[in-house]
Amino acid sequence: MGNKDAVGPWSTGFCDCFSDCSSCCLTLWCPCVSFGRIAEIADRGTTSCCANGTLFCMLAGFTTHLVSLYACIYRTKLRRLHGIEGNQCADCLVSCLCPHLSICQQYRELQARGFDVSAGWDGNVQMNSRGVTAAPAVQGGMSR
């Protein structure tokens, strides 16, 4: 049973790592960094890349089951935020069986949606708010 709010598939296939070699290499050698960047954007800046990446690394040091569950949570969150087809069972399967490919796909998805994943949430907000020269007008003005 898929997400009833889904609007479409992932922008790239699960094994399309060669379409973006830089994120593929980053995820291969430093999955905690890739994951931390994804999680920060999925959390809309309420958590940091560093905190999520550190937790990912610590969980990976204990057992692959914990880190896979953590990665599954964020894959599901990202999929739901962006209306991507799928379900939580599939998210858990790919996060457990092929965590690096799953993280790469999420990274590419954010890039395809216009995010500069390396800039984090605040960097993307700043980039998207450039050109604003004045604060928005307040309806009714200020009064005492």
N, CA, C and O atoms as a GROMACS GRO file, in nm:
protein
  576
    1MET      N    1   0.084  -0.118   0.000
    1MET     CA    2   0.000   0.000   0.000
    1MET      C    3   0.088   0.124   0.000
    1MET      O    4   0.168   0.142   0.092
    2GLY      N    5   0.077   0.207  -0.098
    2GLY     CA    6   0.162   0.325  -0.112
    2GLY      C    7   0.108   0.445  -0.037
    2GLY      O    8   0.001   0.441   0.023
    3ASN      N    9   0.184   0.549  -0.041
    3ASN     CA   10   0.147   0.675   0.022
    3ASN      C   11   0.032   0.736  -0.057
    3ASN      O   12   0.046   0.763  -0.176
    4LYS      N   13  -0.083   0.759   0.008
    4LYS     CA   14  -0.199   0.811  -0.062
    4LYS      C   15  -0.179   0.954  -0.112
    4LYS      O   16  -0.252   1.000  -0.199
    5ASP      N   17  -0.080   1.026  -0.056
    5ASP     CA   18  -0.052   1.163  -0.097
    5ASP      C   19   0.060   1.169  -0.202
    5ASP      O   20   0.102   1.278  -0.240
    6ALA      N   21   0.107   1.053  -0.247
    6ALA     CA   22   0.218   1.049  -0.342
    6ALA      C   23   0.179   1.116  -0.474
    6ALA      O   24   0.068   1.100  -0.524
    7VAL      N   25   0.273   1.188  -0.528
    7VAL     CA   26   0.250   1.255  -0.656
    7VAL      C   27   0.339   1.199  -0.765
    7VAL      O   28   0.316   1.228  -0.883
    8GLY      N   29   0.439   1.123  -0.732
    8GLY     CA   30   0.525   1.071  -0.836
    8GLY      C   31   0.639   0.986  -0.784
    8GLY      O   32   0.657   0.971  -0.663
    9PRO      N   33   0.716   0.932  -0.876
    9PRO     CA   34   0.829   0.846  -0.840
    9PRO      C   35   0.952   0.929  -0.801
    9PRO      O   36   0.952   1.052  -0.810
   10TRP      N   37   1.055   0.859  -0.757
   10TRP     CA   38   1.184   0.923  -0.731
   10TRP      C   39   1.233   0.982  -0.862
   10TRP      O   40   1.203   0.929  -0.969
   11SER      N   41   1.306   1.091  -0.855
   11SER     CA   42   1.356   1.156  -0.977
   11SER      C   43   1.465   1.076  -1.046
   11SER      O   44   1.485   1.090  -1.166
   12THR      N   45   1.534   0.991  -0.971
   12THR     CA   46   1.637   0.903  -1.029
   12THR      C   47   1.616   0.762  -0.975
   12THR      O   48   1.554   0.743  -0.871
   13GLY      N   49   1.667   0.667  -1.047
   13GLY     CA   50   1.655   0.528  -1.005
   13GLY      C   51   1.744   0.497  -0.886
   13GLY      O   52   1.836   0.572  -0.854
   14PHE      N   53   1.715   0.386  -0.823
   14PHE     CA   54   1.788   0.345  -0.703
   14PHE      C   55   1.937   0.324  -0.731
   14PHE      O   56   2.020   0.355  -0.646
   15CYS      N   57   1.970   0.274  -0.847
   15CYS     CA   58   2.110   0.243  -0.880
   15CYS      C   59   2.172   0.344  -0.976
   15CYS      O   60   2.268   0.311  -1.046
   16ASP      N   61   2.121   0.465  -0.982
   16ASP     CA   62   2.172   0.567  -1.074
   16ASP      C   63   2.287   0.649  -1.015
   16ASP      O   64   2.295   0.770  -1.038
   17CYS      N   65   2.374   0.586  -0.940
   17CYS     CA   66   2.483   0.657  -0.873
   17CYS      C   67   2.576   0.729  -0.970
   17CYS      O   68   2.632   0.833  -0.936
   18PHE      N   69   2.592   0.674  -1.089
   18PHE     CA   70   2.687   0.734  -1.182
   18PHE      C   71   2.636   0.863  -1.245
   18PHE      O   72   2.710   0.932  -1.315
   19SER      N   73   2.510   0.896  -1.220
   19SER     CA   74   2.459   1.024  -1.269
   19SER      C   75   2.510   1.140  -1.186
   19SER      O   76   2.502   1.256  -1.228
   20ASP      N   77   2.563   1.111  -1.067
   20ASP     CA   78   2.622   1.214  -0.981
   20ASP      C   79   2.735   1.150  -0.901
   20ASP      O   80   2.716   1.106  -0.787
   21CYS      N   81   2.851   1.146  -0.961
   21CYS     CA   82   2.966   1.078  -0.899
   21CYS      C   83   3.011   1.144  -0.769
   21CYS      O   84   3.060   1.075  -0.680
   22SER      N   85   2.996   1.276  -0.757
   22SER     CA   86   3.044   1.342  -0.635
   22SER      C   87   2.965   1.300  -0.512
   22SER      O   88   3.024   1.272  -0.407
   23SER      N   89   2.833   1.294  -0.521
   23SER     CA   90   2.755   1.250  -0.404
   23SER      C   91   2.773   1.100  -0.380
   23SER      O   92   2.767   1.054  -0.266
   24CYS      N   93   2.795   1.025  -0.487
   24CYS     CA   94   2.821   0.881  -0.474
   24CYS      C   95   2.951   0.857  -0.398
   24CYS      O   96   2.956   0.775  -0.306
   25CYS      N   97   3.056   0.928  -0.435
   25CYS     CA   98   3.186   0.913  -0.367
   25CYS      C   99   3.177   0.960  -0.222
   25CYS      O  100   3.231   0.896  -0.132
   26LEU      N  101   3.109   1.072  -0.200
   26LEU     CA  102   3.093   1.122  -0.064
   26LEU      C  103   3.021   1.018   0.023
   26LEU      O  104   3.062   0.993   0.136
   27THR      N  105   2.916   0.959  -0.030
   27THR     CA  106   2.839   0.861   0.046
   27THR      C  107   2.917   0.732   0.066
   27THR      O  108   2.905   0.669   0.171
   28LEU      N  109   2.996   0.694  -0.030
   28LEU     CA  110   3.078   0.574  -0.017
   28LEU      C  111   3.182   0.590   0.093
   28LEU      O  112   3.199   0.500   0.175
   29TRP      N  113   3.252   0.704   0.096
   29TRP     CA  114   3.362   0.724   0.190
   29TRP      C  115   3.318   0.789   0.321
   29TRP      O  116   3.378   0.763   0.425
   30CYS      N  117   3.215   0.871   0.318
   30CYS     CA  118   3.168   0.941   0.439
   30CYS      C  119   3.015   0.942   0.445
   30CYS      O  120   2.954   1.048   0.433
   31PRO      N  121   2.954   0.826   0.463
   31PRO     CA  122   2.808   0.822   0.463
   31PRO      C  123   2.746   0.907   0.573
   31PRO      O  124   2.634   0.955   0.559
   32CYS      N  125   2.820   0.927   0.682
   32CYS     CA  126   2.767   1.009   0.791
   32CYS      C  127   2.748   1.155   0.747
   32CYS      O  128   2.656   1.222   0.793
   33VAL      N  129   2.834   1.204   0.659
   33VAL     CA  130   2.822   1.342   0.609
   33VAL      C  131   2.701   1.353   0.516
   33VAL      O  132   2.619   1.444   0.530
   34SER      N  133   2.690   1.260   0.421
   34SER     CA  134   2.575   1.262   0.329
   34SER      C  135   2.445   1.251   0.406
   34SER      O  136   2.351   1.326   0.382
   35PHE      N  137   2.441   1.156   0.499
   35PHE     CA  138   2.319   1.136   0.577
   35PHE      C  139   2.286   1.260   0.660
   35PHE      O  140   2.171   1.302   0.665
   36GLY      N  141   2.386   1.319   0.724
   36GLY     CA  142   2.364   1.438   0.806
   36GLY      C  143   2.308   1.553   0.725
   36GLY      O  144   2.219   1.625   0.772
   37ARG      N  145   2.358   1.571   0.604
   37ARG     CA  146   2.307   1.679   0.517
   37ARG      C  147   2.161   1.654   0.479
   37ARG      O  148   2.079   1.747   0.480
   38ILE      N  149   2.129   1.531   0.444
   38ILE     CA  150   1.992   1.495   0.407
   38ILE      C  151   1.899   1.518   0.526
   38ILE      O  152   1.792   1.577   0.511
   39ALA      N  153   1.940   1.470   0.642
   39ALA     CA  154   1.855   1.479   0.762
   39ALA      C  155   1.832   1.624   0.802
   39ALA      O  156   1.721   1.660   0.843
   40GLU      N  157   1.934   1.709   0.791
   40GLU     CA  158   1.916   1.851   0.824
   40GLU      C  159   1.810   1.914   0.735
   40GLU      O  160   1.726   1.991   0.783
   41ILE      N  161   1.813   1.883   0.607
   41ILE     CA  162   1.714   1.940   0.515
   41ILE      C  163   1.576   1.878   0.539
   41ILE      O  164   1.475   1.948   0.536
   42ALA      N  165   1.572   1.748   0.563
   42ALA     CA  166   1.443   1.683   0.591
   42ALA      C  167   1.380   1.738   0.719
   42ALA      O  168   1.258   1.748   0.730
   43ASP      N  169   1.464   1.773   0.816
   43ASP     CA  170   1.416   1.830   0.943
   43ASP      C  171   1.395   1.980   0.934
   43ASP      O  172   1.357   2.044   1.033
   44ARG      N  173   1.419   2.037   0.816
   44ARG     CA  174   1.402   2.180   0.792
   44ARG      C  175   1.480   2.267   0.890
   44ARG      O  176   1.433   2.370   0.937
   45GLY      N  177   1.602   2.222   0.918
   45GLY     CA  178   1.693   2.300   0.999
   45GLY      C  179   1.675   2.288   1.149
   45GLY      O  180   1.747   2.354   1.224
   46THR      N  181   1.582   2.205   1.196
   46THR     CA  182   1.563   2.192   1.341
   46THR      C  183   1.670   2.105   1.404
   46THR      O  184   1.691   2.110   1.525
   47THR      N  185   1.740   2.026   1.323
   47THR     CA  186   1.856   1.951   1.369
   47THR      C  187   1.971   1.984   1.274
   47THR      O  188   1.948   2.028   1.161
   48SER      N  189   2.092   1.964   1.320
   48SER     CA  190   2.206   2.000   1.236
   48SER      C  191   2.264   1.879   1.163
   48SER      O  192   2.245   1.764   1.204
   49CYS      N  193   2.334   1.907   1.057
   49CYS     CA  194   2.406   1.806   0.983
   49CYS      C  195   2.504   1.734   1.075
   49CYS      O  196   2.515   1.611   1.072
   50CYS      N  197   2.574   1.810   1.155
   50CYS     CA  198   2.675   1.753   1.245
   50CYS      C  199   2.612   1.658   1.347
   50CYS      O  200   2.665   1.549   1.371
   51ALA      N  201   2.501   1.698   1.407
   51ALA     CA  202   2.436   1.613   1.508
   51ALA      C  203   2.385   1.484   1.445
   51ALA      O  204   2.405   1.375   1.499
   52ASN      N  205   2.318   1.495   1.330
   52ASN     CA  206   2.266   1.376   1.263
   52ASN      C  207   2.378   1.286   1.211
   52ASN      O  208   2.369   1.164   1.222
   53GLY      N  209   2.481   1.345   1.156
   53GLY     CA  210   2.594   1.267   1.107
   53GLY      C  211   2.668   1.196   1.218
   53GLY      O  212   2.710   1.082   1.202
   54THR      N  213   2.685   1.264   1.330
   54THR     CA  214   2.752   1.203   1.444
   54THR      C  215   2.671   1.087   1.499
   54THR      O  216   2.726   0.980   1.528
   55LEU      N  217   2.541   1.106   1.513
   55LEU     CA  218   2.456   0.997   1.561
   55LEU      C  219   2.458   0.880   1.464
   55LEU      O  220   2.463   0.764   1.507
   56PHE      N  221   2.455   0.908   1.335
   56PHE     CA  222   2.463   0.803   1.233
   56PHE      C  223   2.593   0.724   1.250
   56PHE      O  224   2.592   0.600   1.247
   57CYS      N  225   2.702   0.794   1.267
   57CYS     CA  226   2.834   0.730   1.283
   57CYS      C  227   2.840   0.646   1.411
   57CYS      O  228   2.892   0.534   1.411
   58MET      N  229   2.786   0.701   1.519
   58MET     CA  230   2.786   0.627   1.646
   58MET      C  231   2.701   0.501   1.637
   58MET      O  232   2.742   0.394   1.683
   59LEU      N  233   2.583   0.512   1.577
   59LEU     CA  234   2.496   0.395   1.562
   59LEU      C  235   2.561   0.290   1.474
   59LEU      O  236   2.550   0.170   1.500
   60ALA      N  237   2.630   0.334   1.368
   60ALA     CA  238   2.699   0.241   1.279
   60ALA      C  239   2.809   0.166   1.353
   60ALA      O  240   2.841   0.052   1.320
   61GLY      N  241   2.869   0.232   1.452
   61GLY     CA  242   2.973   0.168   1.531
   61GLY      C  243   2.921   0.057   1.620
   61GLY      O  244   2.994  -0.035   1.654
   62PHE      N  245   2.795   0.066   1.659
   62PHE     CA  246   2.737  -0.036   1.746
   62PHE      C  247   2.680  -0.153   1.667
   62PHE      O  248   2.716  -0.268   1.692
   63THR      N  249   2.593  -0.123   1.574
   63THR     CA  250   2.529  -0.229   1.497
   63THR      C  251   2.467  -0.171   1.369
   63THR      O  252   2.422  -0.057   1.367
   64THR      N  253   2.466  -0.251   1.267
   64THR     CA  254   2.407  -0.205   1.141
   64THR      C  255   2.255  -0.195   1.151
   64THR      O  256   2.193  -0.122   1.075
   65HIS      N  257   2.195  -0.269   1.244
   65HIS     CA  258   2.050  -0.266   1.258
   65HIS      C  259   2.002  -0.129   1.303
   65HIS      O  260   1.902  -0.077   1.252
   66LEU      N  261   2.072  -0.069   1.399
   66LEU     CA  262   2.031   0.062   1.450
   66LEU      C  263   2.048   0.171   1.345
   66LEU      O  264   1.960   0.255   1.327
   67VAL      N  265   2.161   0.169   1.276
   67VAL     CA  266   2.185   0.272   1.175
   67VAL      C  267   2.089   0.255   1.058
   67VAL      O  268   2.046   0.354   0.998
   68SER      N  269   2.054   0.132   1.025
   68SER     CA  270   1.957   0.108   0.917
   68SER      C  271   1.819   0.160   0.955
   68SER      O  272   1.750   0.218   0.872
   69LEU      N  273   1.780   0.141   1.079
   69LEU     CA  274   1.651   0.192   1.126
   69LEU      C  275   1.650   0.344   1.123
   69LEU      O  276   1.552   0.405   1.080
   70TYR      N  277   1.759   0.405   1.168
   70TYR     CA  278   1.772   0.552   1.166
   70TYR      C  279   1.763   0.604   1.022
   70TYR      O  280   1.693   0.702   0.996
   71ALA      N  281   1.833   0.538   0.930
   71ALA     CA  282   1.829   0.578   0.789
   71ALA      C  283   1.690   0.558   0.730
   71ALA      O  284   1.645   0.639   0.648
   72CYS      N  285   1.622   0.453   0.770
   72CYS     CA  286   1.486   0.425   0.722
   72CYS      C  287   1.390   0.537   0.763
   72CYS      O  288   1.307   0.580   0.684
   73ILE      N  289   1.403   0.582   0.886
   73ILE     CA  290   1.316   0.689   0.936
   73ILE      C  291   1.327   0.812   0.847
   73ILE      O  292   1.226   0.873   0.811
   74TYR      N  293   1.451   0.850   0.811
   74TYR     CA  294   1.469   0.970   0.729
   74TYR      C  295   1.432   0.948   0.583
   74TYR      O  296   1.388   1.042   0.517
   75ARG      N  297   1.449   0.828   0.532
   75ARG     CA  298   1.405   0.801   0.395
   75ARG      C  299   1.253   0.817   0.386
   75ARG      O  300   1.201   0.877   0.292
   76THR      N  301   1.184   0.762   0.484
   76THR     CA  302   1.038   0.773   0.488
   76THR      C  303   0.996   0.919   0.503
   76THR      O  304   0.902   0.965   0.437
   77LYS      N  305   1.065   0.991   0.590
   77LYS     CA  306   1.032   1.132   0.612
   77LYS      C  307   1.050   1.213   0.483
   77LYS      O  308   0.963   1.291   0.446
   78LEU      N  309   1.162   1.194   0.416
   78LEU     CA  310   1.190   1.265   0.292
   78LEU      C  311   1.087   1.230   0.184
   78LEU      O  312   1.037   1.317   0.113
   79ARG      N  313   1.056   1.102   0.174
   79ARG     CA  314   0.958   1.057   0.074
   79ARG      C  315   0.822   1.119   0.099
   79ARG      O  316   0.755   1.163   0.006
   80ARG      N  317   0.781   1.124   0.224
   80ARG     CA  318   0.650   1.182   0.257
   80ARG      C  319   0.649   1.334   0.237
   80ARG      O  320   0.550   1.390   0.190
   81LEU      N  321   0.759   1.400   0.273
   81LEU     CA  322   0.765   1.546   0.256
   81LEU      C  323   0.749   1.587   0.110
   81LEU      O  324   0.688   1.690   0.080
   82HIS      N  325   0.803   1.506   0.021
   82HIS     CA  326   0.804   1.542  -0.121
   82HIS      C  327   0.705   1.463  -0.204
   82HIS      O  328   0.708   1.469  -0.327
   83GLY      N  329   0.618   1.387  -0.139
   83GLY     CA  330   0.514   1.315  -0.211
   83GLY      C  331   0.566   1.212  -0.308
   83GLY      O  332   0.517   1.200  -0.420
   84ILE      N  333   0.667   1.137  -0.266
   84ILE     CA  334   0.726   1.036  -0.352
   84ILE      C  335   0.658   0.902  -0.325
   84ILE      O  336   0.634   0.864  -0.210
   85GLU      N  337   0.629   0.832  -0.433
   85GLU     CA  338   0.564   0.701  -0.421
   85GLU      C  339   0.649   0.606  -0.338
   85GLU      O  340   0.772   0.615  -0.338
   86GLY      N  341   0.583   0.515  -0.269
   86GLY     CA  342   0.653   0.413  -0.192
   86GLY      C  343   0.583   0.386  -0.062
   86GLY      O  344   0.474   0.437  -0.036
   87ASN      N  345   0.647   0.305   0.021
   87ASN     CA  346   0.591   0.275   0.152
   87ASN      C  347   0.703   0.250   0.251
   87ASN      O  348   0.819   0.233   0.214
   88GLN      N  349   0.667   0.246   0.378
   88GLN     CA  350   0.766   0.234   0.483
   88GLN      C  351   0.838   0.100   0.480
   88GLN      O  352   0.956   0.092   0.515
   89CYS      N  353   0.769  -0.005   0.438
   89CYS     CA  354   0.831  -0.137   0.429
   89CYS      C  355   0.946  -0.134   0.327
   89CYS      O  356   1.055  -0.183   0.354
   90ALA      N  357   0.919  -0.076   0.210
   90ALA     CA  358   1.024  -0.066   0.108
   90ALA      C  359   1.138   0.023   0.155
   90ALA      O  360   1.254  -0.005   0.128
   91ASP      N  361   1.104   0.132   0.227
   91ASP     CA  362   1.208   0.221   0.282
   91ASP      C  363   1.301   0.144   0.375
   91ASP      O  364   1.423   0.159   0.369
   92CYS      N  365   1.242   0.062   0.461
   92CYS     CA  366   1.324  -0.017   0.554
   92CYS      C  367   1.408  -0.120   0.482
   92CYS      O  368   1.524  -0.141   0.517
   93LEU      N  369   1.350  -0.186   0.383
   93LEU     CA  370   1.426  -0.286   0.308
   93LEU      C  371   1.549  -0.226   0.241
   93LEU      O  372   1.659  -0.279   0.254
   94VAL      N  373   1.530  -0.117   0.168
   94VAL     CA  374   1.645  -0.059   0.098
   94VAL      C  375   1.744   0.002   0.196
   94VAL      O  376   1.864   0.001   0.170
   95SER      N  377   1.697   0.055   0.307
   95SER     CA  378   1.788   0.113   0.406
   95SER      C  379   1.870   0.006   0.476
   95SER      O  380   1.984   0.030   0.516
   96CYS      N  381   1.813  -0.113   0.491
   96CYS     CA  382   1.884  -0.224   0.555
   96CYS      C  383   1.977  -0.296   0.458
   96CYS      O  384   2.090  -0.330   0.493
   97LEU      N  385   1.929  -0.320   0.336
   97LEU     CA  386   2.005  -0.401   0.242
   97LEU      C  387   2.108  -0.322   0.163
   97LEU      O  388   2.215  -0.374   0.130
   98CYS      N  389   2.078  -0.198   0.131
   98CYS     CA  390   2.167  -0.115   0.048
   98CYS      C  391   2.170   0.028   0.100
   98CYS      O  392   2.126   0.120   0.031
   99PRO      N  393   2.220   0.050   0.222
   99PRO     CA  394   2.212   0.185   0.281
   99PRO      C  395   2.282   0.292   0.198
   99PRO      O  396   2.232   0.404   0.189
  100HIS      N  397   2.396   0.260   0.138
  100HIS     CA  398   2.468   0.361   0.061
  100HIS      C  399   2.388   0.403  -0.063
  100HIS      O  400   2.382   0.521  -0.096
  101LEU      N  401   2.329   0.306  -0.131
  101LEU     CA  402   2.248   0.339  -0.249
  101LEU      C  403   2.125   0.420  -0.210
  101LEU      O  404   2.084   0.511  -0.282
  102SER      N  405   2.067   0.386  -0.097
  102SER     CA  406   1.949   0.459  -0.049
  102SER      C  407   1.984   0.605  -0.018
  102SER      O  408   1.910   0.696  -0.056
  103ILE      N  409   2.095   0.626   0.050
  103ILE     CA  410   2.139   0.761   0.085
  103ILE      C  411   2.173   0.840  -0.041
  103ILE      O  412   2.138   0.957  -0.052
  104CYS      N  413   2.240   0.776  -0.136
  104CYS     CA  414   2.272   0.843  -0.263
  104CYS      C  415   2.146   0.886  -0.336
  104CYS      O  416   2.140   0.997  -0.390
  105GLN      N  417   2.046   0.800  -0.339
  105GLN     CA  418   1.922   0.834  -0.407
  105GLN      C  419   1.853   0.953  -0.340
  105GLN      O  420   1.801   1.041  -0.408
  106GLN      N  421   1.854   0.957  -0.207
  106GLN     CA  422   1.793   1.069  -0.136
  106GLN      C  423   1.869   1.199  -0.164
  106GLN      O  424   1.808   1.304  -0.183
  107TYR      N  425   2.000   1.191  -0.168
  107TYR     CA  426   2.085   1.307  -0.196
  107TYR      C  427   2.052   1.362  -0.335
  107TYR      O  428   2.033   1.483  -0.352
  108ARG      N  429   2.045   1.272  -0.434
  108ARG     CA  430   2.011   1.313  -0.572
  108ARG      C  431   1.871   1.371  -0.579
  108ARG      O  432   1.847   1.465  -0.655
  109GLU      N  433   1.780   1.316  -0.501
  109GLU     CA  434   1.642   1.366  -0.502
  109GLU      C  435   1.637   1.510  -0.455
  109GLU      O  436   1.569   1.593  -0.515
  110LEU      N  437   1.708   1.539  -0.348
  110LEU     CA  438   1.710   1.677  -0.298
  110LEU      C  439   1.773   1.771  -0.401
  110LEU      O  440   1.725   1.882  -0.421
  111GLN      N  441   1.879   1.726  -0.466
  111GLN     CA  442   1.942   1.808  -0.569
  111GLN      C  443   1.845   1.831  -0.685
  111GLN      O  444   1.836   1.942  -0.738
  112ALA      N  445   1.772   1.728  -0.725
  112ALA     CA  446   1.676   1.741  -0.835
  112ALA      C  447   1.564   1.836  -0.798
  112ALA      O  448   1.501   1.895  -0.887
  113ARG      N  449   1.538   1.853  -0.671
  113ARG     CA  450   1.432   1.943  -0.626
  113ARG      C  451   1.485   2.084  -0.597
  113ARG      O  452   1.415   2.167  -0.541
  114GLY      N  453   1.609   2.109  -0.638
  114GLY     CA  454   1.665   2.243  -0.630
  114GLY      C  455   1.744   2.275  -0.505
  114GLY      O  456   1.784   2.390  -0.487
  115PHE      N  457   1.768   2.178  -0.420
  115PHE     CA  458   1.847   2.203  -0.300
  115PHE      C  459   1.995   2.191  -0.330
  115PHE      O  460   2.037   2.106  -0.408
  116ASP      N  461   2.074   2.279  -0.269
  116ASP     CA  462   2.219   2.262  -0.265
  116ASP      C  463   2.242   2.189  -0.134
  116ASP      O  464   2.253   2.253  -0.028
  117VAL      N  465   2.251   2.058  -0.139
  117VAL     CA  466   2.252   1.975  -0.018
  117VAL      C  467   2.370   2.010   0.071
  117VAL      O  468   2.358   2.003   0.194
  118SER      N  469   2.483   2.048   0.013
  118SER     CA  470   2.601   2.082   0.093
  118SER      C  471   2.585   2.213   0.170
  118SER      O  472   2.659   2.239   0.264
  119ALA      N  473   2.489   2.297   0.130
  119ALA     CA  474   2.468   2.425   0.197
  119ALA      C  475   2.382   2.413   0.323
  119ALA      O  476   2.374   2.506   0.403
  120GLY      N  477   2.318   2.300   0.340
  120GLY     CA  478   2.231   2.282   0.456
  120GLY      C  479   2.101   2.359   0.443
  120GLY      O  480   2.077   2.427   0.343
  121TRP      N  481   2.018   2.348   0.545
  121TRP     CA  482   1.887   2.414   0.541
  121TRP      C  483   1.901   2.566   0.538
  121TRP      O  484   1.841   2.631   0.452
  122ASP      N  485   1.978   2.622   0.630
  122ASP     CA  486   1.992   2.769   0.636
  122ASP      C  487   2.051   2.826   0.508
  122ASP      O  488   2.007   2.931   0.461
  123GLY      N  489   2.149   2.758   0.452
  123GLY     CA  490   2.209   2.804   0.327
  123GLY      C  491   2.108   2.805   0.214
  123GLY      O  492   2.108   2.898   0.132
  124ASN      N  493   2.023   2.705   0.207
  124ASN     CA  494   1.920   2.701   0.103
  124ASN      C  495   1.815   2.808   0.125
  124ASN      O  496   1.766   2.867   0.029
  125VAL      N  497   1.779   2.833   0.250
  125VAL     CA  498   1.683   2.940   0.279
  125VAL      C  499   1.740   3.074   0.237
  125VAL      O  500   1.670   3.154   0.176
  126GLN      N  501   1.868   3.098   0.268
  126GLN     CA  502   1.932   3.225   0.230
  126GLN      C  503   1.940   3.239   0.079
  126GLN      O  504   1.915   3.347   0.025
  127MET      N  505   1.974   3.132   0.009
  127MET     CA  506   1.983   3.138  -0.137
  127MET      C  507   1.847   3.167  -0.200
  127MET      O  508   1.839   3.239  -0.299
  128ASN      N  509   1.743   3.111  -0.143
  128ASN     CA  510   1.608   3.130  -0.198
  128ASN      C  511   1.546   3.262  -0.159
  128ASN      O  512   1.448   3.304  -0.220
  129SER      N  513   1.602   3.331  -0.059
  129SER     CA  514   1.543   3.459  -0.018
  129SER      C  515   1.622   3.578  -0.071
  129SER      O  516   1.589   3.693  -0.040
  130ARG      N  517   1.726   3.553  -0.150
  130ARG     CA  518   1.801   3.664  -0.211
  130ARG      C  519   1.710   3.740  -0.305
  130ARG      O  520   1.621   3.683  -0.368
  131GLY      N  521   1.734   3.868  -0.313
  131GLY     CA  522   1.652   3.951  -0.399
  131GLY      C  523   1.540   4.019  -0.323
  131GLY      O  524   1.475   4.110  -0.376
  132VAL      N  525   1.516   3.977  -0.200
  132VAL     CA  526   1.414   4.044  -0.118
  132VAL      C  527   1.480   4.169  -0.062
  132VAL      O  528   1.579   4.160   0.010
  133THR      N  529   1.426   4.286  -0.095
  133THR     CA  530   1.490   4.411  -0.055
  133THR      C  531   1.420   4.480   0.061
  133THR      O  532   1.475   4.573   0.119
  134ALA      N  533   1.301   4.435   0.097
  134ALA     CA  534   1.231   4.497   0.208
  134ALA      C  535   1.148   4.393   0.281
  134ALA      O  536   1.109   4.291   0.225
  135ALA      N  537   1.121   4.421   0.406
  135ALA     CA  538   1.037   4.332   0.484
  135ALA      C  539   0.896   4.340   0.431
  135ALA      O  540   0.855   4.443   0.378
  136PRO      N  541   0.819   4.232   0.443
  136PRO     CA  542   0.681   4.236   0.395
  136PRO      C  543   0.598   4.336   0.472
  136PRO      O  544   0.620   4.356   0.592
  137ALA      N  545   0.503   4.398   0.405
  137ALA     CA  546   0.416   4.497   0.469
  137ALA      C  547   0.325   4.427   0.570
  137ALA      O  548   0.276   4.317   0.545
  138VAL      N  549   0.303   4.493   0.683
  138VAL     CA  550   0.215   4.440   0.787
  138VAL      C  551   0.077   4.495   0.766
  138VAL      O  552   0.057   4.616   0.760
  139GLN      N  553  -0.018   4.406   0.753
  139GLN     CA  554  -0.158   4.446   0.732
  139GLN      C  555  -0.207   4.527   0.852
  139GLN      O  556  -0.200   4.478   0.965
  140GLY      N  557  -0.256   4.646   0.832
  140GLY     CA  558  -0.310   4.726   0.940
  140GLY      C  559  -0.207   4.813   1.011
  140GLY      O  560  -0.244   4.898   1.091
  141GLY      N  561  -0.080   4.793   0.984
  141GLY     CA  562   0.024   4.874   1.047
  141GLY      C  563   0.038   4.845   1.195
  141GLY      O  564  -0.022   4.751   1.248
  142MET      N  565   0.118   4.928   1.261
  142MET     CA  566   0.140   4.912   1.405
  142MET      C  567   0.055   5.012   1.480
  142MET      O  568   0.036   5.124   1.433
  143SER      N  569   0.005   4.975   1.594
  143SER     CA  570  -0.073   5.068   1.675
  143SER      C  571  -0.047   5.040   1.822
  143SER      O  572   0.003   4.934   1.858
  144ARG      N  573  -0.082   5.136   1.906
  144ARG     CA  574  -0.065   5.120   2.051
  144ARG      C  575  -0.195   5.093   2.115
  144ARG      O  576  -0.202   5.076   2.237
   0.00000   0.00000   0.00000
